[in-house]
Amino acid sequence: MPADPIRLDEARTRLADLVTKRRQALGLSVRAAAEASGLSRITWGALEDGSRRTGDSKFAGIERALKWDSGSVAAILNGGDPTPVMEDTPPPGPGDALRKVMNSDDLTETEKRQIIRLLVAEQLAEEQARAAREAARADELIDMVRALRSGVPEQ
């Protein structure tokens, strides 16, 4: 069943509005945004005025230029909101904790080994949890794209 043309028009108009506002908020010109995304200036202009359907293959470049997380364009087209990329300084990493333990004069070698084992186990658990979240997000995005292609609203 083809997608509802009115809904697609509304989604494209909403995408155009959000893209334009985000580009302006980042202080980017149309030319700079187009270059950062890998799109031509004309294609970017069509994106912002909502005059043309944006191909799925262009989403990653648009998201990169606008500093949105992967899946943001699909989310907008599906009625959701974009997710800005977090650019804050990351929290101290596991390497910082390991260095602190290794350089500690207050711990015995046995205590250092025990703490390091715990830190490594925690890091592994965190990485596994992150991988599971990313896999779930990928499944979610695949379902969104399938729904957009088929014209069936996502449930």
N, C-alpha and C positions, 0 to 999 in steps of 0.2 A: 504494500500500500504506500503510495507516495506521501511525503511529508506535507503537512498543511502549509500552503504558501503564505498565509497570513502570519502563522507562527514563525516561519523562517524569516520573513521580512522583519518582524518585531525583534527576533533574536539578532539579526544582522545589524539592525539599527542600534540595539543596545550595545552590541560589541563595538560598533563604530564610536559611540559616545564614550564608553569606558576607555577605549584605546586612546582617543584624542585627549581625554582628561589626564590619563596616566602619562602620556608623552609630554604634555605641557607641565605636569607636576614635576617630572624629572628634568625639565629644562631642555628638552631635545627638540631640534628642528625636525621637520618631516624628512629632510634629507639625511640627517644623522640617525634617526630612528630606522629609516629604510636601510641604510648601510649596515647598521648594527644587526638588523634582522636577516639580511641577505636578500631582501626584496628590492625591486626597483622603486624609484620614487613614485612612479605612476601607480604601481600596484599598491603601495602604502597609502597613497591618496584615495584610491578606490576603497581600501579598507576603512579609512576614516570617514568617508562620506557614505559608506554602506551601499555603494552602487554595484558591488560585485561580490559573489560568494567567495569566501576564503577557503582555499583547499586545505585539507588536513595536513598535508606535507609542509605547510607554511607555519603551522601553529608554534613549533619549537622556536623558530627564529623570532616570531613576534613576542613570545614569552621572554626570550633572552634579551631582546632590545628593551622591553618594558620592565625587566627585573621582576617577572612573575614566575612562580613555581610552575613546573610542568603540569599540564592539565588545566591550566587556568582558562585558556581560550575555550576549550570544550565545556568547561563548567559554565562560562558565561552564556554560550550558545544553548545550554541546557537549563538556563534560568538561575544558575548559581552565581557566585562571585569569584573574582580572581584572588589568588593568594600571593602577596608580595614575597619575594625572596628575603629571608632574614640575613642581614649583613652585619649584625652585631659581632663583636669580638667573641670567638668561641670560648666556652669555659675551659679551665685548665684541663689538659688531656691526661691520659694515663701515663704518658712519659714523664710528666711533671711529678706525679706521685711516686713513680719508680725512682727517679733521681733523688727525691727527698729521702726515701727509705734507704737507698744505697749510701747516701752521704751522711746518714744519721750516725752520730757517735754514741747515742744513748741505747742503741739496739745491738744485741748479739748477732752473730752471723745466722744462727738458727732462727731467731725472731725475724730477721730480714727475709730469709727464705720463705717463712710461713706467710708473712705479709705480702710478699711478691706473688706467691701462689694465689692468695685471695684476690689481689688486684687483677691478675691475669684472668682468673675465673670470672670476675665481674665484667671485665672488658669483653670476654667472649660472649657472655650472656647478653650484654648490651648490643653487640654486633648482630647476634642472632635475632634479637627482638627488632632491631632496625631493619634487617633484611626481610623479616616477616611483614612489617608495616609497609615496606616498599612494594613487596609482592602483592599485598592486599590492595594498595593504591593503584598498582598497574592493572589489576583485575577490574577495579572500579572504573578506571579510565577506558579500558577496552569495552566494557559494557556501555559506557556513555557514548562512545563513538559508534558502536553497533546500533544503539537506539537512535542516534542522530541520522545514521544512514538509512535506517528502515522507516524513520518517521514516527516511531512509536515512542511516546514519552517514557522516560525511565521511571521505575517504580521504587 
